[in-house]
């Protein structure tokens, strides 16, 4: 079981946050075998598909180049122009193969890691040129694994090539009785078949290597229980700190609520357990609004502030319970309580000599 540098076993799967951070640093699960194998495979297949066209184009170039109608006379500038001209022609002939190789390189990379550019991974760092770190990498278990993998690949290439040639041995022996053109065609065809078989086997090994690299990457990214706790605190916040913040926020909300109690028209009580402060202004409000509410000690504070501010206290157990359970602070009274609240306000306004 892997252990963290600070102690403790890495038993927990890596969190999405840690995997995202590793991705930003350029640390992803990838196999170097997949791009190399699939680039070669795409190049060989493209070469086979466009071989006839490329052959005809090369014949045309040779025919044009080697046909002298007179003694050529070239200046230095002529030689340079001819070089660039034929370089352009060669490039145009090879475009299908180059395009196939380019697409295979991009597709094989995206297949492994998706489309992502990590600028942090290409930043110059002195640690990357540390001789001691390089020496450690050379003689690490990873290097030993890569060496064994390379030897295995060579053995497989040799075995596939040997079996392919062995199956064609009888035909190879009889080649002496054929024309040079046929012999060249047969050799090219046999070579193509050998390369395709080798690359297909290497492609399977590359996919298996990618599966191993992904498994190893996830194992290396595993976290200890303490790291999981620390990350939770960083992302979600320390539970004790969050609890303290909630307490401060609740206290601030109560203070704001208490500051609104003197503005109320009436405080409905239960009579001691609940208290709800109500205000209505026909010019600015569509319906009566609850300015404050509370139970227990909070209700006692609401009653105290109301008495100090001269706000009437009216006992109505049922209305107090309904307002407390149905209406939040700052909300208007629901329609089903309009009648009861209107009667209460009319009573209070009558006492104060105001009109509803």
C-alpha positions as CSV (number, residue, x, y, z in Angstrom):
1,X,0.0,0.0,0.0
2,X,1.4,3.4,-1.0
3,X,2.4,5.8,1.8
4,X,2.3,9.6,1.9
5,X,5.6,11.4,2.5
6,X,4.2,12.7,5.8
7,X,3.1,9.2,6.9
8,X,-0.1,7.3,6.6
9,X,-1.4,5.0,4.0
10,X,-3.0,6.3,0.8
11,X,-6.2,4.4,1.0
12,X,-8.7,7.0,-0.4
13,X,-9.4,7.6,-4.0
14,X,-8.3,10.9,-5.3
15,X,-10.9,13.7,-5.2
16,X,-12.0,15.5,-8.3
17,X,-10.3,18.6,-7.0
18,X,-6.9,16.9,-6.7
19,X,-7.3,15.3,-10.2
20,X,-8.2,18.7,-11.7
21,X,-5.1,20.3,-10.0
22,X,-2.9,17.5,-11.3
23,X,-4.3,18.0,-14.8
24,X,-3.5,21.7,-14.6
25,X,0.1,20.8,-13.7
26,X,0.2,18.5,-16.8
27,X,0.0,15.3,-14.7
28,X,-2.4,13.0,-16.6
29,X,-2.7,9.3,-17.3
30,X,-1.1,8.8,-20.7
31,X,1.0,6.2,-22.6
32,X,3.8,7.3,-24.9
33,X,3.2,4.1,-26.9
34,X,-0.2,5.1,-28.2
35,X,0.9,8.2,-30.2
36,X,4.0,6.5,-31.7
37,X,2.2,3.3,-32.7
38,X,-0.9,5.0,-34.1
39,X,1.2,7.6,-36.0
40,X,3.2,4.8,-37.7
41,X,0.0,2.8,-38.4
42,X,-1.7,5.8,-39.9
43,X,1.4,6.6,-42.0
44,X,1.7,3.1,-43.3
45,X,-2.0,2.8,-44.2
46,X,-1.9,6.1,-45.9
47,X,1.2,5.1,-47.9
48,X,-0.5,1.9,-48.9
49,X,-3.7,3.7,-49.9
50,X,-1.9,6.4,-52.0
51,X,1.0,4.3,-53.2
52,X,-0.3,4.1,-56.8
53,X,-0.8,7.9,-57.0
54,X,2.6,8.6,-55.4
55,X,4.3,6.2,-57.7
56,X,2.9,7.8,-60.8
57,X,3.8,11.3,-59.5
58,X,7.4,10.2,-58.9
59,X,7.6,8.7,-62.3
60,X,6.4,11.9,-63.8
61,X,9.1,13.9,-61.9
62,X,11.9,11.5,-62.9
63,X,10.7,11.6,-66.5
64,X,10.7,15.4,-66.5
65,X,14.0,15.7,-64.7
66,X,16.0,13.1,-66.7
67,X,14.8,14.1,-70.1
68,X,17.5,16.4,-71.6
69,X,16.8,18.0,-74.9
70,X,20.1,19.7,-74.8
71,X,23.1,20.3,-72.5
72,X,21.7,22.1,-69.4
73,X,23.3,25.3,-68.2
74,X,22.4,26.3,-64.7
75,X,23.3,29.4,-62.7
76,X,23.3,29.4,-58.9
77,X,19.9,31.0,-58.8
78,X,18.6,28.4,-61.2
79,X,19.7,25.6,-58.9
80,X,18.1,27.3,-55.9
81,X,14.8,27.8,-57.8
82,X,14.8,24.2,-59.0
83,X,15.4,23.0,-55.4
84,X,12.5,25.0,-54.0
85,X,10.3,24.0,-57.0
86,X,10.9,20.2,-56.5
87,X,10.6,20.6,-52.7
88,X,7.2,22.1,-53.1
89,X,6.2,19.3,-55.5
90,X,7.4,16.6,-53.1
91,X,5.5,18.2,-50.3
92,X,2.3,18.3,-52.3
93,X,2.8,14.6,-53.2
94,X,3.3,13.6,-49.5
95,X,0.4,15.8,-48.2
96,X,-2.0,12.7,-47.8
97,X,0.6,10.9,-45.7
98,X,1.5,13.9,-43.6
99,X,-2.2,14.7,-43.0
100,X,-2.8,11.1,-41.8
101,X,0.2,11.2,-39.5
102,X,-0.9,14.7,-38.1
103,X,-4.5,13.6,-37.5
104,X,-3.4,10.3,-35.9
105,X,-1.0,12.2,-33.5
106,X,-3.7,14.7,-32.5
107,X,-6.4,12.1,-32.1
108,X,-4.3,9.6,-30.1
109,X,-3.4,12.4,-27.6
110,X,-7.0,13.6,-27.3
111,X,-8.1,10.0,-26.9
112,X,-5.9,9.8,-23.8
113,X,-6.2,13.1,-22.0
114,X,-8.8,15.2,-23.9
115,X,-8.1,18.7,-25.2
116,X,-6.1,20.5,-22.6
117,X,-3.0,22.8,-22.7
118,X,-1.0,22.9,-19.4
119,X,1.2,26.0,-19.4
120,X,2.5,25.1,-16.0
121,X,4.1,21.9,-17.2
122,X,6.2,23.7,-19.8
123,X,7.4,26.5,-17.5
124,X,11.2,26.4,-17.1
125,X,12.1,25.0,-13.7
126,X,15.6,24.4,-12.2
127,X,14.3,21.1,-10.7
128,X,14.0,19.7,-14.2
129,X,17.7,19.9,-14.8
130,X,18.8,18.7,-11.4
131,X,21.4,16.0,-12.1
132,X,20.6,14.1,-8.9
133,X,16.9,13.9,-9.8
134,X,17.8,12.8,-13.4
135,X,20.1,10.1,-12.0
136,X,17.3,8.9,-9.7
137,X,14.8,8.7,-12.6
138,X,17.3,6.7,-14.7
139,X,17.6,4.0,-12.0
140,X,14.0,3.9,-10.8
141,X,11.5,1.2,-11.0
142,X,9.7,3.1,-13.7
143,X,12.9,3.0,-15.8
144,X,13.2,-0.7,-15.2
145,X,9.6,-1.2,-16.3
146,X,10.2,0.8,-19.5
147,X,13.3,-1.3,-20.2
148,X,11.4,-4.6,-19.8
149,X,8.6,-3.2,-22.0
150,X,11.1,-2.2,-24.7
151,X,12.7,-5.6,-24.7
152,X,9.3,-7.2,-24.9
153,X,8.4,-5.0,-27.9
154,X,11.5,-6.0,-29.8
155,X,10.9,-9.7,-29.1
156,X,7.3,-9.3,-30.4
157,X,8.5,-7.5,-33.5
158,X,11.1,-10.1,-34.2
159,X,8.6,-13.0,-33.6
160,X,5.9,-11.4,-35.9
161,X,8.4,-10.7,-38.6
162,X,9.9,-14.2,-38.4
163,X,6.5,-15.9,-38.6
164,X,5.5,-13.7,-41.6
165,X,8.7,-14.5,-43.5
166,X,8.5,-18.2,-42.6
167,X,5.0,-18.5,-44.1
168,X,6.2,-16.9,-47.3
169,X,9.5,-18.8,-47.5
170,X,8.4,-21.1,-50.3
171,X,7.3,-18.2,-52.4
172,X,10.6,-16.3,-51.7
173,X,12.6,-19.3,-52.9
174,X,10.8,-19.2,-56.3
175,X,11.3,-15.5,-56.9
176,X,14.4,-16.0,-59.0
177,X,12.2,-17.1,-61.9
178,X,10.3,-13.8,-62.0
179,X,11.0,-10.3,-63.4
180,X,12.7,-7.6,-61.3
181,X,9.5,-5.6,-61.3
182,X,7.5,-8.5,-59.8
183,X,10.3,-9.2,-57.2
184,X,10.2,-5.6,-56.1
185,X,6.4,-5.6,-55.9
186,X,6.4,-8.8,-53.9
187,X,9.0,-7.5,-51.5
188,X,7.1,-4.3,-50.9
189,X,3.8,-6.2,-50.4
190,X,5.5,-8.6,-48.0
191,X,7.1,-5.7,-46.1
192,X,3.8,-3.9,-45.9
193,X,2.0,-7.0,-44.5
194,X,4.8,-7.5,-41.9
195,X,4.7,-3.9,-40.8
196,X,0.9,-3.9,-40.5
197,X,0.9,-7.1,-38.4
198,X,3.6,-5.7,-36.2
199,X,1.8,-2.4,-35.7
200,X,-1.5,-4.1,-34.9
201,X,0.2,-6.2,-32.2
202,X,1.9,-3.0,-31.0
203,X,-1.4,-1.2,-30.9
204,X,-2.9,-3.8,-28.6
205,X,0.2,-3.5,-26.4
206,X,-0.2,0.3,-26.4
207,X,-3.8,0.1,-25.3
208,X,-2.8,-2.3,-22.5
209,X,0.0,0.1,-21.5
210,X,-2.5,3.0,-21.4
211,X,-4.8,1.0,-19.1
212,X,-1.8,0.3,-16.9
213,X,-0.6,3.9,-16.9
214,X,-4.2,5.1,-16.0
215,X,-4.3,2.6,-13.1
216,X,-0.9,3.6,-11.9
217,X,-1.7,7.3,-12.1
218,X,-4.9,6.9,-10.0
219,X,-2.9,4.8,-7.5
220,X,-0.3,7.5,-7.3
221,X,-2.9,10.2,-6.8
222,X,-4.6,8.4,-3.9
223,X,-4.9,10.4,-0.7
224,X,-4.6,9.7,3.0
225,X,-7.6,10.2,5.3
226,X,-5.9,13.3,6.7
227,X,-5.5,14.7,3.2
228,X,-9.2,14.2,2.5
229,X,-10.0,16.0,5.7
230,X,-7.6,18.9,5.0
231,X,-9.0,19.2,1.4
232,X,-12.6,19.3,2.8
233,X,-11.6,22.1,5.1
234,X,-10.1,24.0,2.3
235,X,-13.0,23.6,-0.1
236,X,-16.0,23.5,2.3
237,X,-14.4,25.4,5.2
238,X,-13.6,24.4,8.7
239,X,-16.9,23.2,10.3
240,X,-16.1,25.2,13.5
241,X,-15.4,28.3,11.5
242,X,-18.5,27.9,9.5
243,X,-20.6,27.4,12.7
244,X,-19.0,30.6,14.1
245,X,-19.8,32.5,10.9
246,X,-23.4,31.3,11.0
247,X,-23.7,32.4,14.7
248,X,-22.4,35.8,13.8
249,X,-24.7,36.1,10.8
250,X,-27.7,35.0,13.0
251,X,-26.8,37.5,15.6
252,X,-26.5,40.3,13.0
253,X,-29.9,39.3,11.6
254,X,-31.4,39.4,15.1
255,X,-29.9,42.8,15.7
256,X,-31.4,44.1,12.4
257,X,-34.7,42.5,13.3
258,X,-34.7,44.1,16.8
259,X,-34.0,47.5,15.2
260,X,-37.2,47.2,13.2
261,X,-39.4,46.4,16.1
262,X,-39.9,50.1,17.1
263,X,-41.3,50.7,13.6
264,X,-44.1,48.1,14.0
265,X,-47.7,48.9,14.6
266,X,-48.4,46.0,16.9
267,X,-46.7,42.9,18.3
268,X,-48.9,39.8,18.5
269,X,-48.0,37.4,21.4
270,X,-48.8,33.9,22.4
271,X,-48.5,35.4,25.2
272,X,-44.9,34.6,26.4
273,X,-43.6,31.9,24.0
274,X,-44.1,33.7,20.6
275,X,-44.0,37.3,19.4
276,X,-44.6,38.7,15.9
277,X,-44.2,42.3,15.0
278,X,-46.5,43.6,12.2
279,X,-46.5,46.9,10.3
280,X,-48.9,48.2,7.7
281,X,-48.5,51.4,5.6
282,X,-51.3,51.9,3.0
283,X,-49.1,54.3,0.9
284,X,-46.1,51.9,0.5
285,X,-47.4,48.4,1.2
286,X,-49.9,46.2,-0.5
287,X,-50.5,44.1,2.7
288,X,-49.3,44.0,6.3
289,X,-45.7,42.9,6.7
290,X,-43.9,40.9,9.4
291,X,-40.9,43.0,10.6
292,X,-39.8,40.6,13.3
293,X,-40.7,37.3,14.9
294,X,-39.2,34.9,17.5
295,X,-39.8,32.4,20.2
296,X,-38.4,32.0,23.7
297,X,-35.7,34.5,24.6
298,X,-36.0,36.2,21.2
299,X,-39.8,36.7,21.8
300,X,-39.0,38.1,25.2
301,X,-36.5,40.6,23.6
302,X,-39.2,41.6,21.0
303,X,-41.7,42.3,23.7
304,X,-39.2,44.2,25.8
305,X,-38.2,46.5,22.8
306,X,-41.8,46.9,21.9
307,X,-42.7,48.1,25.4
308,X,-39.7,50.4,25.5
309,X,-40.8,51.9,22.1
310,X,-44.5,52.2,23.0
311,X,-45.6,49.5,20.4
312,X,-48.8,47.8,21.6
313,X,-48.7,44.2,22.7
314,X,-51.8,42.2,21.8
315,X,-52.3,38.6,22.9
316,X,-53.8,36.4,20.2
317,X,-52.5,32.8,20.5
318,X,-53.9,31.4,17.3
319,X,-52.9,34.4,15.1
320,X,-49.4,34.4,16.7
321,X,-48.9,30.7,15.9
322,X,-50.1,31.1,12.3
323,X,-48.0,34.2,11.6
324,X,-44.9,32.6,13.2
325,X,-45.2,29.4,11.2
326,X,-46.5,30.8,7.9
327,X,-44.7,34.1,7.3
328,X,-41.0,34.8,7.2
329,X,-39.4,38.1,8.3
330,X,-39.9,40.7,5.6
331,X,-42.8,38.9,3.9
332,X,-46.4,40.0,3.7
333,X,-49.3,38.4,5.5
334,X,-51.0,35.7,3.3
335,X,-54.6,36.2,2.2
336,X,-56.0,33.6,4.6
337,X,-54.8,35.8,7.5
338,X,-55.9,39.1,6.1
339,X,-59.2,39.2,8.0
340,X,-57.6,38.4,11.4
341,X,-54.7,40.9,10.9
342,X,-57.1,43.6,9.6
343,X,-59.2,43.3,12.7
344,X,-56.2,43.4,14.9
345,X,-54.8,46.5,13.2
346,X,-58.2,48.2,13.3
347,X,-58.3,47.6,17.1
348,X,-54.8,49.0,17.5
349,X,-55.4,52.0,15.3
350,X,-58.6,52.7,17.2
351,X,-56.6,52.8,20.4
352,X,-54.1,55.2,18.8
353,X,-56.8,57.2,17.0
354,X,-55.5,56.3,13.6
355,X,-57.4,55.1,10.5
356,X,-56.7,51.8,8.7
